[in-house]
Amino acid sequence: MRPWDSVTYTTTQQAEEYLNSIAHNNIAIDLSKYTPDDVYDNIINKDGFAEVTDGKAFSKQVEGKWFIAYALSEVSASKGIELVIDSNSSESKSNILKITSGVVVCSGNVHIKSDFDGIVVSNGIITIDSGVTVSNNIFSDSLFRTFIDDHEAELTDTNGKGKTVHYKDIFRFWNPHVESKKDSSLSVSNMTYKDMVTFSLWRKYEDPKGTNVESTTEAPTNPS
C-alpha cells in the first residue's frame, strides 16, 4: 500500500491485486518479497538514505514544496530527540522544520505540531498534535513519480562530505539495488542468473537448493 493511501485490505491477495493495478511499467508485485510490518524498509533504500544524509540533512524547496531527508543519530534518538514539523515555531533548531507542505523522510520519530500537506515517512513513531490536520492534496502516486523525475536536477545537492547526491536515491522505486548487509536486499555479488532471468516452460527440473545445474538429460519442453 502506498504511504499516502488510507485503505484497509483483509487479505494479502486483495492488496497485491490493488498494487498490481497501479504498478509502474506493469511490474508484478509479490508481497511475500517484502519485509512484513515494516513500511519504511519497503519504501526507503537505507544505503541511499545514509549517503544522501551523510554529514547533513537534505533540504530543497521546489515549486513551493519542501523535500527533506533527515537522519537522527542513535544518540539523539536515545535522548528522546525527534524531528518536529511546526510552521509556527519561534525556535531555531536543526530538528525543527518550519514548513507546511512537501515530502519528509526521517530515520527516527516525527512530531507534527502544525497543519501539513504532503507525505511523511518515518522509521519511528509519527505523533500528530490534537487539532492538527495532516493531508496529502499535492501528490498522487503518478504525480509524485513524475515530479521527482522532472525535477531531478533541482533535487540534487552535495552531502556533508561534499559528494553529489540525488533525493530520488533514498527511495527503492528509483534505487532498488543495494549491496549493504544491513538490510534484506540481495547483494549484487551474490546474484545468480536465477535472480535476473525468469524461465517459463523451459526445463522440467529445478534444483530446490538453488545449486547451479549446467546440463540436463531432459530435452527442453516445447512451449508451444
WOVENVEN-V937587 format. One record per residue. RES is the residue in one letter. SS is DSSP state (h for helix, s for strand, l for the rest). PHI is phi in degrees with one decimal (NA if undefined). D_CENTER is the distance of its C-alpha to the mean C-alpha in Angstrom with 2 decimals. Layout:
RES_SS_PHI_D_CENTER, RES_SS_PHI_D_CENTER
This chain:
M_l_NA_11.95, R_l_-71.8_10.03, P_l_-65.3_9.59, W_l_-99.3_12.53, D_l_-88.6_14.76, S_l_-126.5_17.39, V_l_-130.7_18.78, T_l_-112.6_20.07, Y_l_-113.8_20.68, T_l_-88.2_23.46, T_l_-134.3_22.73, T_h_-62.4_19.98, Q_h_-60.5_21.85, Q_h_-61.7_21.64, A_h_-64.9_17.86, E_h_-63.9_17.71, E_h_-62.5_20.32, Y_h_-67.4_18.49, L_h_-62.5_15.17, N_h_-68.5_17.40, S_h_-71.9_19.29, I_h_-116.0_16.46, A_l_-62.2_14.76, H_h_-74.2_14.54, N_h_56.2_17.60, N_h_58.3_18.79, I_l_-73.9_16.48, A_l_-76.4_17.58, I_l_-103.1_15.07, D_l_-116.9_16.35, L_h_-64.5_14.90, S_h_-68.2_16.94, K_h_-83.7_14.64, Y_l_-99.7_11.84, T_l_-73.2_12.26, P_l_-66.7_14.47, D_l_62.5_14.15, D_l_-139.1_10.85, V_h_-63.2_8.20, Y_h_-57.1_6.33, D_h_-65.5_6.69, N_h_-82.9_5.83, I_h_-105.7_2.29, I_s_-101.2_2.65, N_l_-83.6_5.68, K_h_-64.9_8.38, D_h_-66.8_11.04, G_h_-63.6_9.69, F_h_-62.0_9.14, A_h_-62.0_12.59, E_h_-70.8_14.18, V_h_-63.6_13.24, T_l_-99.9_14.51, D_l_-66.8_17.33, G_l_96.4_20.42, K_l_-167.1_19.34, A_l_-73.8_16.76, F_s_-90.0_15.36, S_s_-148.0_17.10, K_s_-137.2_18.05, Q_s_-112.5_19.74, V_s_-130.9_19.91, E_l_52.2_22.23, G_l_81.5_22.44, K_s_-108.9_18.73, W_s_-94.5_17.13, F_s_-122.1_13.82, I_s_-120.6_13.30, A_s_-129.0_11.46, Y_s_-129.0_13.74, A_l_-100.4_14.33, L_l_-99.2_16.90, S_l_-69.6_19.10, E_h_-62.2_20.41, V_h_-65.6_23.75, S_h_-62.7_22.65, A_h_-63.4_20.91, S_h_-67.5_24.12, K_l_-91.3_26.12, G_l_82.2_24.32, I_l_-75.3_22.83, E_l_-134.1_19.93, L_s_-82.4_18.27, V_s_-113.3_20.50, I_s_-105.7_20.18, D_l_-152.4_23.85, S_l_-70.3_25.34, N_l_-99.7_28.76, S_l_-68.0_28.71, S_l_-99.5_31.63, E_l_-85.9_30.18, S_l_-117.0_28.86, K_l_-127.9_26.39, S_l_-65.6_23.30, N_l_-95.3_21.29, I_s_-112.5_22.49, L_s_-100.3_20.82, K_l_-94.8_23.53, I_l_-127.6_21.46, T_l_-119.9_21.62, S_s_-157.8_18.77, G_s_135.8_15.53, V_s_-128.5_11.86, V_s_-123.1_11.51, V_s_-120.0_8.89, C_s_-134.7_11.06, S_l_-81.6_11.47, G_l_-131.4_14.44, N_l_-72.8_16.33, V_s_-125.1_16.48, H_s_-117.8_19.85, I_s_-99.7_20.31, K_l_-109.2_24.02, S_l_-141.7_24.43, D_l_-54.9_23.48, F_s_-140.3_20.05, D_s_-117.7_18.90, G_s_151.4_15.26, I_s_-121.2_11.78, V_s_-125.7_11.22, V_s_-119.7_8.32, S_s_-130.2_10.19, N_l_-93.2_10.64, G_l_-137.8_14.18, I_l_-104.0_16.41, I_s_-101.7_16.38, T_s_-108.2_20.08, I_s_-117.2_21.56, D_l_-65.7_25.21, S_l_-59.4_27.89, G_l_86.1_28.67, V_l_-91.1_25.35, T_l_-106.7_23.64, V_s_-116.3_19.90, S_s_-140.9_19.18, N_l_-137.1_17.19, N_l_-106.7_19.85, I_l_-108.2_18.33, F_l_-133.8_15.40, S_l_-94.3_15.38, D_h_-57.8_12.78, S_h_-68.7_15.02, L_h_-65.6_16.00, F_h_-63.0_12.59, R_h_-60.8_12.07, T_h_-63.9_15.71, F_h_-62.2_15.77, I_h_-62.7_13.18, D_h_-65.5_15.13, D_h_-70.9_18.43, H_l_-116.5_17.96, E_l_-58.1_16.45, A_l_-64.2_19.66, E_l_-73.3_19.64, L_l_-97.8_16.08, T_s_-124.0_17.34, D_s_-152.6_18.94, T_s_-108.2_20.35, N_l_-79.9_19.05, G_l_-66.0_21.64, K_l_-99.5_22.89, G_l_85.7_23.64, K_l_-90.5_21.12, T_s_-70.1_19.74, V_s_-131.6_15.96, H_s_-120.4_13.73, Y_h_-59.0_11.13, K_h_-62.4_9.31, D_h_-71.9_9.04, I_h_-82.7_6.41, F_s_-103.9_3.81, R_l_-64.2_4.77, F_l_-58.3_6.70, W_l_-96.4_8.83, N_l_-133.1_8.78, P_l_-78.2_8.89, H_l_-103.6_11.90, V_l_-134.4_12.60, E_l_-109.9_16.02, S_l_-69.8_15.54, K_l_-87.2_17.37, K_l_-81.1_15.35, D_l_-128.0_12.85, S_l_-91.9_13.62, S_l_-70.9_12.79, L_l_-80.1_16.08, S_l_-69.9_17.81, V_h_-58.0_19.22, S_h_-67.7_22.59, N_h_-99.5_22.58, M_l_-74.6_21.89, T_l_-120.8_24.91, Y_h_-60.0_25.96, K_h_-68.0_25.00, D_h_-81.2_21.28, M_h_-115.4_21.71, V_l_-124.2_24.57, T_l_-104.2_25.29, F_l_-100.5_28.99, S_l_-131.2_30.69, L_l_55.8_34.36, W_l_-106.2_34.99, R_l_-140.9_36.34, K_l_-80.9_37.67, Y_l_-110.8_36.52, E_l_-123.7_33.13, D_l_-69.2_33.21, P_l_-65.8_31.54, K_l_-93.7_30.94, G_l_79.7_29.13, T_l_-77.6_32.16, N_l_-61.3_32.77, V_l_-116.5_35.65, E_l_-78.9_37.28, S_l_-150.1_39.95, T_l_-150.5_41.27, T_l_-80.7_44.65, E_l_-78.6_43.21, A_l_-73.6_43.39, P_l_-56.6_40.22, T_l_-72.5_40.01, N_l_-75.7_40.84, P_l_-68.2_37.96, S_l_-88.2_40.51
